[in-house]
Amino acid sequence: MPPESAPSQDSDLRRQRLLLAERALHWRRTRRLTAILMGLWLLTGFCTVYFARELARITIFGWPLSFYMAAQGASLVCLAIIGFYAWRMRQLDAAYTRAMEESA
């Protein structure tokens, strides 16, 4: 091998390690975000049903809170989770793209 190729191989190896580290960080953040939001969704859906009797004691405009949560609240929470996920993933993907461009 010519002596010029050794620094090139080192820089390629270093760049590959950096790319793998960035990819691992991106997926760790994505999995953590997904787990938190899925937990929130489960908590919202499960707690609404599990605590329906307690929520029925609270009334809003003459209707029990459990009715509102079952009819609209769970759907609105799900939409909010989807919106937040899309917004946050756009940020994470942009950061990942910037890191990839900087290492290139």
C-alpha positions in Angstrom: 0.0 0.0 0.0 1.2 3.5 -0.7 1.8 5.7 2.4 -0.9 8.2 1.2 -3.8 5.7 1.7 -3.2 5.2 5.4 -4.5 8.6 6.5 -7.4 8.2 4.1 -8.3 4.9 5.6 -8.1 6.3 9.1 -10.4 9.2 8.2 -12.9 6.9 6.5 -12.9 4.6 9.6 -13.4 7.6 11.9 -16.2 8.9 9.7 -17.9 5.5 9.7 -17.7 5.3 13.5 -19.2 8.8 13.7 -22.0 7.9 11.4 -22.8 4.7 13.4 -22.7 6.7 16.6 -25.1 9.3 15.2 -27.4 6.6 13.9 -27.5 4.9 17.3 -28.2 8.2 19.0 -31.0 9.0 16.6 -32.7 5.6 17.1 -32.3 5.8 20.8 -34.1 9.1 20.9 -36.7 7.9 18.5 -37.4 4.8 20.6 -37.6 6.8 23.8 -40.0 9.3 22.3 -42.2 6.5 20.9 -42.2 4.7 24.3 -43.2 7.8 26.2 -46.0 8.7 23.8 -47.3 5.1 23.7 -47.3 5.1 27.5 -49.2 8.3 27.5 -51.7 6.9 25.0 -52.1 3.7 27.1 -52.5 5.8 30.3 -55.1 8.0 28.7 -57.1 5.1 27.3 -56.8 2.8 30.3 -57.3 5.4 33.0 -60.4 6.8 31.4 -62.1 3.3 31.5 -60.6 2.2 34.8 -61.5 5.4 36.7 -64.9 6.0 34.9 -66.9 5.9 38.1 -64.7 8.5 39.8 -64.7 10.7 36.6 -68.5 10.4 36.5 -68.7 12.4 39.7 -67.3 15.4 38.0 -69.8 17.1 35.7 -69.3 19.6 32.9 -72.4 21.3 31.6 -74.5 18.6 33.2 -72.7 15.7 31.6 -70.2 13.5 33.5 -66.5 13.9 32.7 -66.2 10.2 31.8 -68.7 10.8 29.0 -66.6 13.6 27.6 -63.4 11.6 27.9 -64.9 8.6 26.2 -66.7 10.6 23.4 -64.0 13.2 22.6 -61.2 13.4 25.1 -59.4 10.2 24.1 -59.6 11.1 20.5 -58.3 14.6 21.1 -55.4 13.2 23.2 -54.6 10.8 20.4 -54.5 13.6 17.8 -52.3 15.7 20.1 -49.9 12.7 20.5 -49.8 12.3 16.7 -49.2 16.0 16.2 -46.4 16.2 18.8 -44.8 13.0 17.4 -44.7 14.5 13.9 -43.3 17.8 15.1 -40.6 16.2 17.3 -39.6 13.6 14.7 -39.1 16.4 12.2 -36.7 18.0 14.6 -34.9 14.8 15.3 -34.6 13.9 11.6 -33.3 17.4 10.8 -30.7 17.1 13.5 -29.7 13.7 12.2 -29.5 15.0 8.6 -27.3 17.9 9.8 -25.0 15.6 11.6 -24.7 13.4 8.5 -23.9 16.4 6.3 -21.2 17.6 8.7 -19.5 14.3 8.8 -19.5 13.9 5.0 
